[in-house]
Amino acid sequence: MFGKKKKPQPISYDPDIQYPVIRASICTGEQVAGFKDKANGHFTEIMLIRSQGDLEAFKALCGVDEVKTEY
């Protein structure tokens, strides 16, 4: 009845065009992980960050050690 939990697949992005970023709200504290376009600033949402584990999972998906936070 219950299947195995799928292992998340790495997200492919072009580091020359986009960079991973955490978008955080000053008022509510909500954090959303995604990619921001270097040319025009367009943000593409990938996942909601609720805990440190979610942040680590996003870093693993992107293959980076640090992610910049923007408010």
Secondary structure as GFF3:
##gff-version 3
##sequence-region A 1 71
A	DSSP	beta_strand	18	24	.	.	.	ID=ss1
A	DSSP	beta_strand	31	37	.	.	.	ID=ss2
A	DSSP	beta_strand	43	49	.	.	.	ID=ss3
A	DSSP	alpha_helix	52	62	.	.	.	ID=ss4
A	DSSP	beta_strand	68	70	.	.	.	ID=ss5
###
